[in-house]
């Protein structure tokens, strides 16, 4: 398996799992493909996938949002007890 960005070969893998970690990718838009070759030299090129890498802008991180949906404010429980706590969270 060969991994490409446009015409530039990024790397290859000869055995499963066929994964590749592309490090230190600069800003820009890239067209990624993979070429699989069998033991009789037949090959197939994947459909291209377009990815865009943008510059990280300092101070633009939006913190996650979290809220407790259960128990609700003001609930009272007898001691000893078990309290189920339900939380929802998302990261924009």
C-alpha positions in Angstrom: 0.0 0.0 0.0 1.4 3.4 -1.0 0.1 6.7 0.4 0.2 9.9 -1.7 -0.5 13.6 -1.5 -1.0 14.6 -5.1 2.1 13.1 -6.9 4.2 13.0 -3.7 4.6 9.6 -2.2 4.3 10.0 1.6 5.1 6.4 2.6 4.2 2.8 2.2 3.1 -0.3 4.2 3.6 -3.9 3.1 1.3 -5.6 5.7 -2.0 -4.9 7.4 -3.0 -2.7 9.1 -2.6 -0.3 6.3 -2.3 2.9 8.2 0.1 5.8 7.8 0.7 8.7 10.2 1.6 11.9 8.2 3.4 14.2 10.6 4.2 18.0 10.6 1.8 18.7 7.8 1.9 22.3 6.7 -1.0 24.6 6.0 -2.7 24.0 2.7 -5.2 21.8 0.9 -4.1 18.3 -0.1 -5.5 15.5 -2.3 -4.8 12.2 -0.7 -4.8 8.8 -2.4 -3.7 5.3 -1.8 -2.5 2.7 -4.3 -2.9 -1.0 -3.5 -0.7 -3.5 -5.4 -1.3 -7.3 -5.3 1.3 -10.0 -5.6 1.0 -10.1 -9.4 1.7 -6.4 -9.7 -1.9 -5.4 -10.4 -2.8 -2.2 -8.7 -5.8 0.1 -8.0 -5.8 3.8 -7.0 -8.3 4.9 -4.4 -10.6 7.8 -5.0 -9.0 11.1 -3.9 -9.9 12.6 -0.5 -9.4 16.3 -0.1 -8.2 17.6 3.3 -7.4 21.1 4.4 -4.9 22.0 7.2 -5.3 25.5 8.6 -3.1 27.5 10.9 -3.9 27.3 14.6 -4.9 30.8 15.8 -3.9 31.4 19.4 -6.8 32.2 21.7 -9.5 30.7 19.5 -10.0 27.5 21.4 -13.6 27.3 22.6 -13.8 25.4 25.9 -16.1 22.3 26.1 -19.7 22.7 27.4 -20.8 20.5 30.2 -23.9 20.3 32.3 -25.4 17.9 34.9 -28.9 16.9 34.0 -29.4 14.6 37.0 -29.8 15.0 39.9 -31.4 18.4 39.6 -30.6 21.3 41.9 -32.1 21.0 45.4 -32.7 17.2 45.4 -32.5 15.7 48.8 -31.5 12.1 49.7 -31.6 9.9 52.8 -28.2 8.8 54.1 -26.8 6.3 53.1 -27.8 6.4 49.4 -26.5 5.9 45.9 -26.9 8.9 43.5 -26.8 8.5 39.8 -25.2 11.5 38.1 -26.0 12.1 34.4 -23.8 14.6 32.5 -23.9 15.8 28.9 -20.8 17.3 27.3 -19.8 18.6 23.9 -16.7 20.3 22.5 -17.5 22.8 19.7 
